[in-house]
Amino acid sequence: MHTASALSRNLKRPWLKDLELIGNRELSLSNQDKVENALSALSAVLKKPS
């Protein structure tokens, strides 16, 4: 499972800190599936050729 925190460390992008905060809040609300879907979508976007 990729967490926002792991993505933040791997990509070293400041804007991911916001994602990490959002992700942590969502996880605390037991919406893990929603977080996983959002991270999957983000990963797909980041992997797209520009």
PDB file of N, CA, C and O in Angstrom:
ATOM      1  N   MET A   1       0.835  -1.191   0.000  1.00  0.00           N
ATOM      2  CA  MET A   1       0.000   0.000   0.000  1.00  0.00           C
ATOM      3  C   MET A   1       0.873   1.245   0.000  1.00  0.00           C
ATOM      4  O   MET A   1       1.774   1.377   0.828  1.00  0.00           O
ATOM      5  N   HIS A   2       0.611   2.145  -0.913  1.00  0.00           N
ATOM      6  CA  HIS A   2       1.343   3.407  -0.940  1.00  0.00           C
ATOM      7  C   HIS A   2       0.582   4.446  -0.146  1.00  0.00           C
ATOM      8  O   HIS A   2      -0.587   4.721  -0.416  1.00  0.00           O
ATOM      9  N   THR A   3       1.255   5.021   0.832  1.00  0.00           N
ATOM     10  CA  THR A   3       0.607   6.093   1.578  1.00  0.00           C
ATOM     11  C   THR A   3       1.049   7.423   1.010  1.00  0.00           C
ATOM     12  O   THR A   3       2.051   7.501   0.300  1.00  0.00           O
ATOM     13  N   ALA A   4       0.310   8.458   1.317  1.00  0.00           N
ATOM     14  CA  ALA A   4       0.693   9.794   0.865  1.00  0.00           C
ATOM     15  C   ALA A   4       2.078  10.138   1.406  1.00  0.00           C
ATOM     16  O   ALA A   4       2.873  10.792   0.731  1.00  0.00           O
ATOM     17  N   SER A   5       2.357   9.693   2.626  1.00  0.00           N
ATOM     18  CA  SER A   5       3.652   9.968   3.233  1.00  0.00           C
ATOM     19  C   SER A   5       4.780   9.339   2.416  1.00  0.00           C
ATOM     20  O   SER A   5       5.812   9.968   2.179  1.00  0.00           O
ATOM     21  N   ALA A   6       4.573   8.092   1.989  1.00  0.00           N
ATOM     22  CA  ALA A   6       5.592   7.417   1.190  1.00  0.00           C
ATOM     23  C   ALA A   6       5.771   8.122  -0.151  1.00  0.00           C
ATOM     24  O   ALA A   6       6.896   8.281  -0.625  1.00  0.00           O
ATOM     25  N   LEU A   7       4.672   8.544  -0.761  1.00  0.00           N
ATOM     26  CA  LEU A   7       4.764   9.278  -2.022  1.00  0.00           C
ATOM     27  C   LEU A   7       5.542  10.572  -1.819  1.00  0.00           C
ATOM     28  O   LEU A   7       6.377  10.945  -2.643  1.00  0.00           O
ATOM     29  N   SER A   8       5.258  11.246  -0.716  1.00  0.00           N
ATOM     30  CA  SER A   8       5.930  12.501  -0.420  1.00  0.00           C
ATOM     31  C   SER A   8       7.439  12.297  -0.311  1.00  0.00           C
ATOM     32  O   SER A   8       8.220  13.081  -0.850  1.00  0.00           O
ATOM     33  N   ARG A   9       7.841  11.240   0.386  1.00  0.00           N
ATOM     34  CA  ARG A   9       9.269  10.958   0.532  1.00  0.00           C
ATOM     35  C   ARG A   9       9.897  10.577  -0.795  1.00  0.00           C
ATOM     36  O   ARG A   9      11.013  10.997  -1.102  1.00  0.00           O
ATOM     37  N   ASN A  10       9.177   9.775  -1.590  1.00  0.00           N
ATOM     38  CA  ASN A  10       9.743   9.299  -2.846  1.00  0.00           C
ATOM     39  C   ASN A  10       9.880  10.394  -3.886  1.00  0.00           C
ATOM     40  O   ASN A  10      10.863  10.431  -4.627  1.00  0.00           O
ATOM     41  N   LEU A  11       8.901  11.285  -3.947  1.00  0.00           N
ATOM     42  CA  LEU A  11       8.879  12.284  -5.016  1.00  0.00           C
ATOM     43  C   LEU A  11       9.504  13.610  -4.624  1.00  0.00           C
ATOM     44  O   LEU A  11       9.862  14.413  -5.486  1.00  0.00           O
ATOM     45  N   LYS A  12       9.635  13.842  -3.322  1.00  0.00           N
ATOM     46  CA  LYS A  12      10.261  15.072  -2.833  1.00  0.00           C
ATOM     47  C   LYS A  12       9.590  16.312  -3.418  1.00  0.00           C
ATOM     48  O   LYS A  12      10.273  17.263  -3.798  1.00  0.00           O
ATOM     49  N   ARG A  13       8.284  16.311  -3.493  1.00  0.00           N
ATOM     50  CA  ARG A  13       7.571  17.470  -4.030  1.00  0.00           C
ATOM     51  C   ARG A  13       6.777  18.129  -2.910  1.00  0.00           C
ATOM     52  O   ARG A  13       5.961  17.475  -2.261  1.00  0.00           O
ATOM     53  N   PRO A  14       7.009  19.421  -2.679  1.00  0.00           N
ATOM     54  CA  PRO A  14       6.381  20.118  -1.547  1.00  0.00           C
ATOM     55  C   PRO A  14       4.859  20.022  -1.540  1.00  0.00           C
ATOM     56  O   PRO A  14       4.243  19.912  -0.480  1.00  0.00           O
ATOM     57  N   TRP A  15       4.253  20.065  -2.728  1.00  0.00           N
ATOM     58  CA  TRP A  15       2.787  20.041  -2.762  1.00  0.00           C
ATOM     59  C   TRP A  15       2.223  18.732  -2.240  1.00  0.00           C
ATOM     60  O   TRP A  15       1.047  18.663  -1.882  1.00  0.00           O
ATOM     61  N   LEU A  16       3.052  17.687  -2.191  1.00  0.00           N
ATOM     62  CA  LEU A  16       2.568  16.414  -1.662  1.00  0.00           C
ATOM     63  C   LEU A  16       2.361  16.469  -0.147  1.00  0.00           C
ATOM     64  O   LEU A  16       1.678  15.618   0.423  1.00  0.00           O
ATOM     65  N   LYS A  17       2.955  17.477   0.499  1.00  0.00           N
ATOM     66  CA  LYS A  17       2.688  17.615   1.931  1.00  0.00           C
ATOM     67  C   LYS A  17       1.202  17.890   2.167  1.00  0.00           C
ATOM     68  O   LYS A  17       0.616  17.389   3.127  1.00  0.00           O
ATOM     69  N   ASP A  18       0.603  18.685   1.288  1.00  0.00           N
ATOM     70  CA  ASP A  18      -0.832  18.936   1.394  1.00  0.00           C
ATOM     71  C   ASP A  18      -1.613  17.643   1.195  1.00  0.00           C
ATOM     72  O   ASP A  18      -2.562  17.355   1.925  1.00  0.00           O
ATOM     73  N   LEU A  19      -1.197  16.869   0.194  1.00  0.00           N
ATOM     74  CA  LEU A  19      -1.858  15.584  -0.061  1.00  0.00           C
ATOM     75  C   LEU A  19      -1.718  14.677   1.152  1.00  0.00           C
ATOM     76  O   LEU A  19      -2.655  13.969   1.522  1.00  0.00           O
ATOM     77  N   GLU A  20      -0.536  14.704   1.767  1.00  0.00           N
ATOM     78  CA  GLU A  20      -0.307  13.864   2.943  1.00  0.00           C
ATOM     79  C   GLU A  20      -1.248  14.254   4.079  1.00  0.00           C
ATOM     80  O   GLU A  20      -1.815  13.388   4.746  1.00  0.00           O
ATOM     81  N   LEU A  21      -1.412  15.552   4.297  1.00  0.00           N
ATOM     82  CA  LEU A  21      -2.320  16.010   5.345  1.00  0.00           C
ATOM     83  C   LEU A  21      -3.747  15.581   5.055  1.00  0.00           C
ATOM     84  O   LEU A  21      -4.455  15.107   5.944  1.00  0.00           O
ATOM     85  N   ILE A  22      -4.167  15.748   3.805  1.00  0.00           N
ATOM     86  CA  ILE A  22      -5.511  15.327   3.395  1.00  0.00           C
ATOM     87  C   ILE A  22      -5.652  13.820   3.564  1.00  0.00           C
ATOM     88  O   ILE A  22      -6.647  13.344   4.110  1.00  0.00           O
ATOM     89  N   GLY A  23      -4.669  13.080   3.102  1.00  0.00           N
ATOM     90  CA  GLY A  23      -4.706  11.626   3.198  1.00  0.00           C
ATOM     91  C   GLY A  23      -4.788  11.152   4.637  1.00  0.00           C
ATOM     92  O   GLY A  23      -5.560  10.249   4.958  1.00  0.00           O
ATOM     93  N   ASN A  24      -3.988  11.765   5.507  1.00  0.00           N
ATOM     94  CA  ASN A  24      -4.021  11.369   6.910  1.00  0.00           C
ATOM     95  C   ASN A  24      -5.382  11.649   7.530  1.00  0.00           C
ATOM     96  O   ASN A  24      -5.890  10.854   8.321  1.00  0.00           O
ATOM     97  N   ARG A  25      -5.971  12.791   7.165  1.00  0.00           N
ATOM     98  CA  ARG A  25      -7.296  13.130   7.696  1.00  0.00           C
ATOM     99  C   ARG A  25      -8.338  12.128   7.190  1.00  0.00           C
ATOM    100  O   ARG A  25      -9.190  11.666   7.948  1.00  0.00           O
ATOM    101  N   GLU A  26      -8.254  11.799   5.894  1.00  0.00           N
ATOM    102  CA  GLU A  26      -9.200  10.831   5.333  1.00  0.00           C
ATOM    103  C   GLU A  26      -9.041   9.469   6.005  1.00  0.00           C
ATOM    104  O   GLU A  26     -10.034   8.814   6.325  1.00  0.00           O
ATOM    105  N   LEU A  27      -7.800   9.044   6.219  1.00  0.00           N
ATOM    106  CA  LEU A  27      -7.570   7.755   6.864  1.00  0.00           C
ATOM    107  C   LEU A  27      -8.129   7.761   8.283  1.00  0.00           C
ATOM    108  O   LEU A  27      -8.658   6.755   8.754  1.00  0.00           O
ATOM    109  N   SER A  28      -8.009   8.899   8.959  1.00  0.00           N
ATOM    110  CA  SER A  28      -8.514   8.974  10.326  1.00  0.00           C
ATOM    111  C   SER A  28     -10.038   8.875  10.345  1.00  0.00           C
ATOM    112  O   SER A  28     -10.633   8.523  11.364  1.00  0.00           O
ATOM    113  N   LEU A  29     -10.661   9.187   9.212  1.00  0.00           N
ATOM    114  CA  LEU A  29     -12.115   9.078   9.102  1.00  0.00           C
ATOM    115  C   LEU A  29     -12.541   7.718   8.549  1.00  0.00           C
ATOM    116  O   LEU A  29     -13.703   7.505   8.203  1.00  0.00           O
ATOM    117  N   SER A  30     -11.570   6.802   8.474  1.00  0.00           N
ATOM    118  CA  SER A  30     -11.841   5.444   7.994  1.00  0.00           C
ATOM    119  C   SER A  30     -12.306   5.421   6.541  1.00  0.00           C
ATOM    120  O   SER A  30     -13.132   4.589   6.165  1.00  0.00           O
ATOM    121  N   ASN A  31     -11.787   6.313   5.740  1.00  0.00           N
ATOM    122  CA  ASN A  31     -12.124   6.340   4.319  1.00  0.00           C
ATOM    123  C   ASN A  31     -10.927   5.861   3.501  1.00  0.00           C
ATOM    124  O   ASN A  31     -10.591   6.445   2.470  1.00  0.00           O
ATOM    125  N   GLN A  32     -10.295   4.799   3.971  1.00  0.00           N
ATOM    126  CA  GLN A  32      -9.066   4.334   3.332  1.00  0.00           C
ATOM    127  C   GLN A  32      -9.256   4.033   1.847  1.00  0.00           C
ATOM    128  O   GLN A  32      -8.372   4.320   1.040  1.00  0.00           O
ATOM    129  N   ASP A  33     -10.402   3.457   1.479  1.00  0.00           N
ATOM    130  CA  ASP A  33     -10.642   3.143   0.072  1.00  0.00           C
ATOM    131  C   ASP A  33     -10.635   4.400  -0.776  1.00  0.00           C
ATOM    132  O   ASP A  33     -10.104   4.406  -1.887  1.00  0.00           O
ATOM    133  N   LYS A  34     -11.232   5.478  -0.245  1.00  0.00           N
ATOM    134  CA  LYS A  34     -11.254   6.732  -0.988  1.00  0.00           C
ATOM    135  C   LYS A  34      -9.837   7.264  -1.191  1.00  0.00           C
ATOM    136  O   LYS A  34      -9.492   7.762  -2.262  1.00  0.00           O
ATOM    137  N   VAL A  35      -9.029   7.148  -0.146  1.00  0.00           N
ATOM    138  CA  VAL A  35      -7.637   7.596  -0.235  1.00  0.00           C
ATOM    139  C   VAL A  35      -6.877   6.766  -1.271  1.00  0.00           C
ATOM    140  O   VAL A  35      -6.152   7.310  -2.104  1.00  0.00           O
ATOM    141  N   GLU A  36      -7.049   5.459  -1.211  1.00  0.00           N
ATOM    142  CA  GLU A  36      -6.359   4.579  -2.162  1.00  0.00           C
ATOM    143  C   GLU A  36      -6.756   4.921  -3.596  1.00  0.00           C
ATOM    144  O   GLU A  36      -5.905   4.941  -4.486  1.00  0.00           O
ATOM    145  N   ASN A  37      -8.034   5.188  -3.824  1.00  0.00           N
ATOM    146  CA  ASN A  37      -8.491   5.558  -5.164  1.00  0.00           C
ATOM    147  C   ASN A  37      -7.867   6.866  -5.618  1.00  0.00           C
ATOM    148  O   ASN A  37      -7.458   6.998  -6.772  1.00  0.00           O
ATOM    149  N   ALA A  38      -7.795   7.831  -4.710  1.00  0.00           N
ATOM    150  CA  ALA A  38      -7.203   9.118  -5.044  1.00  0.00           C
ATOM    151  C   ALA A  38      -5.717   8.959  -5.364  1.00  0.00           C
ATOM    152  O   ALA A  38      -5.219   9.555  -6.319  1.00  0.00           O
ATOM    153  N   LEU A  39      -5.013   8.160  -4.571  1.00  0.00           N
ATOM    154  CA  LEU A  39      -3.588   7.955  -4.806  1.00  0.00           C
ATOM    155  C   LEU A  39      -3.349   7.188  -6.101  1.00  0.00           C
ATOM    156  O   LEU A  39      -2.379   7.452  -6.812  1.00  0.00           O
ATOM    157  N   SER A  40      -4.223   6.247  -6.403  1.00  0.00           N
ATOM    158  CA  SER A  40      -4.096   5.506  -7.658  1.00  0.00           C
ATOM    159  C   SER A  40      -4.269   6.442  -8.847  1.00  0.00           C
ATOM    160  O   SER A  40      -3.535   6.359  -9.832  1.00  0.00           O
ATOM    161  N   ALA A  41      -5.254   7.338  -8.742  1.00  0.00           N
ATOM    162  CA  ALA A  41      -5.481   8.310  -9.810  1.00  0.00           C
ATOM    163  C   ALA A  41      -4.280   9.239  -9.936  1.00  0.00           C
ATOM    164  O   ALA A  41      -3.849   9.558 -11.044  1.00  0.00           O
ATOM    165  N   LEU A  42      -3.744   9.669  -8.807  1.00  0.00           N
ATOM    166  CA  LEU A  42      -2.578  10.547  -8.823  1.00  0.00           C
ATOM    167  C   LEU A  42      -1.387   9.848  -9.471  1.00  0.00           C
ATOM    168  O   LEU A  42      -0.680  10.441 -10.286  1.00  0.00           O
ATOM    169  N   SER A  43      -1.170   8.600  -9.111  1.00  0.00           N
ATOM    170  CA  SER A  43      -0.063   7.837  -9.683  1.00  0.00           C
ATOM    171  C   SER A  43      -0.201   7.729 -11.199  1.00  0.00           C
ATOM    172  O   SER A  43       0.777   7.868 -11.933  1.00  0.00           O
ATOM    173  N   ALA A  44      -1.431   7.480 -11.658  1.00  0.00           N
ATOM    174  CA  ALA A  44      -1.669   7.364 -13.094  1.00  0.00           C
ATOM    175  C   ALA A  44      -1.345   8.675 -13.797  1.00  0.00           C
ATOM    176  O   ALA A  44      -0.754   8.680 -14.877  1.00  0.00           O
ATOM    177  N   VAL A  45      -1.737   9.789 -13.177  1.00  0.00           N
ATOM    178  CA  VAL A  45      -1.460  11.104 -13.761  1.00  0.00           C
ATOM    179  C   VAL A  45       0.044  11.366 -13.812  1.00  0.00           C
ATOM    180  O   VAL A  45       0.562  11.859 -14.813  1.00  0.00           O
ATOM    181  N   LEU A  46       0.739  11.033 -12.726  1.00  0.00           N
ATOM    182  CA  LEU A  46       2.178  11.287 -12.667  1.00  0.00           C
ATOM    183  C   LEU A  46       2.953  10.425 -13.662  1.00  0.00           C
ATOM    184  O   LEU A  46       4.024  10.821 -14.123  1.00  0.00           O
ATOM    185  N   LYS A  47       2.424   9.265 -13.991  1.00  0.00           N
ATOM    186  CA  LYS A  47       3.123   8.364 -14.912  1.00  0.00           C
ATOM    187  C   LYS A  47       2.864   8.709 -16.380  1.00  0.00           C
ATOM    188  O   LYS A  47       3.564   8.219 -17.267  1.00  0.00           O
ATOM    189  N   LYS A  48       1.855   9.555 -16.637  1.00  0.00           N
ATOM    190  CA  LYS A  48       1.552   9.916 -18.024  1.00  0.00           C
ATOM    191  C   LYS A  48       2.704  10.703 -18.633  1.00  0.00           C
ATOM    192  O   LYS A  48       3.280  11.568 -17.973  1.00  0.00           O
ATOM    193  N   PRO A  49       3.048  10.409 -19.895  1.00  0.00           N
ATOM    194  CA  PRO A  49       4.046  11.239 -20.576  1.00  0.00           C
ATOM    195  C   PRO A  49       3.501  12.644 -20.766  1.00  0.00           C
ATOM    196  O   PRO A  49       2.312  12.834 -21.022  1.00  0.00           O
ATOM    197  N   SER A  50       4.379  13.618 -20.638  1.00  0.00           N
ATOM    198  CA  SER A  50       3.901  15.002 -20.714  1.00  0.00           C
ATOM    199  C   SER A  50       3.664  15.449 -22.142  1.00  0.00           C
ATOM    200  O   SER A  50       3.260  16.589 -22.372  1.00  0.00           O
TER     201      SER A  50
END
